[in-house]
Amino acid sequence: MRIMPGILLSYLFVSLSAYSSQDIATNYNYFQLKLNSSRIIYHPDSKGVSITVSNQQGYPMLVRPTILSGDKKNILKSYIATPTLFKIDEKQNSKIRLTQIDKSENKPNQETLNWLCVLGVPPSDDSDEWNETHKKNSPIIDFKINVKTCIKIFNRPNVLRGTSEEAASSLVWSKKDGKLIVDNPTGYYINFNSISIDGHNIKKSGYIEPFSKKEFNLPKDITVNKILWSVITDIGGISSSKVTNL
């Protein structure tokens, strides 16, 4: 699963008073959650979708879901994710329900991209569960690291009846002035898994938006004859490789 973590050092606790002559241990506790999917295909007439969230760590944490805009700069109010804040015990699973409550920003003939981000929040140091699993018998520097896991939400209008993998067959490739150009004439976001030009891999190929063009700088002195490429499917898998000859 492809995730986009944003790591924040949230808390530092140093206990040195009684241990000045002893070595100080360092302990890192990562508050990272795992989601059971790398993307959500949301249809406007849906009454909501559920995502499974897993705590694979050996300690409990709080879960705080947030819906962000496509550029991740704004919190959206057009969706709600419930529960808004809840506890998940160690090695346990729970579910988040995603529901669109405002459809005014939906586009009639193309997908809209947003993000579901889930943040693992540490319990307080004085909680019984934390103290029981993190008893300190020696001096320790205790780092608590929050990790935000984000997955894409594709709001797909009903007029788009196929899959993004099928739509990828409509991409048009060309080259001009030392650039590789790909044209997406469809209403789908096409997420690339890989793009290779005569054996040279393009890094950070990303995705191409609906009804748009995207350019990639070509390595110097390369003759572009064949493009080998693949995309990420609606269920988060990888398509078979496609070949385009220029």
Secondary structure, DSSP 8 states (H G I E B T S, - for coil): -----EEEEEEEEEE-TT-TTS--EEEEEEE--EES-SEEEE-TT---EEEEEEE-SSS-EEEEEEEE-TTS-SB-SSEEEESSSEEE-TTEEEEEEEEE---TT--SSS-EEEEEEEEEE---TTSHHHHHHS--SS-EEEEEEEEEEEEEEEE--TT--S-HHHHHTT-EEEEETTEEEEEE-SSS-EEEEEEEETTEE-S---EE-TTEEEEEE--TT----EEEEEEB-TTS-B---EEEE-
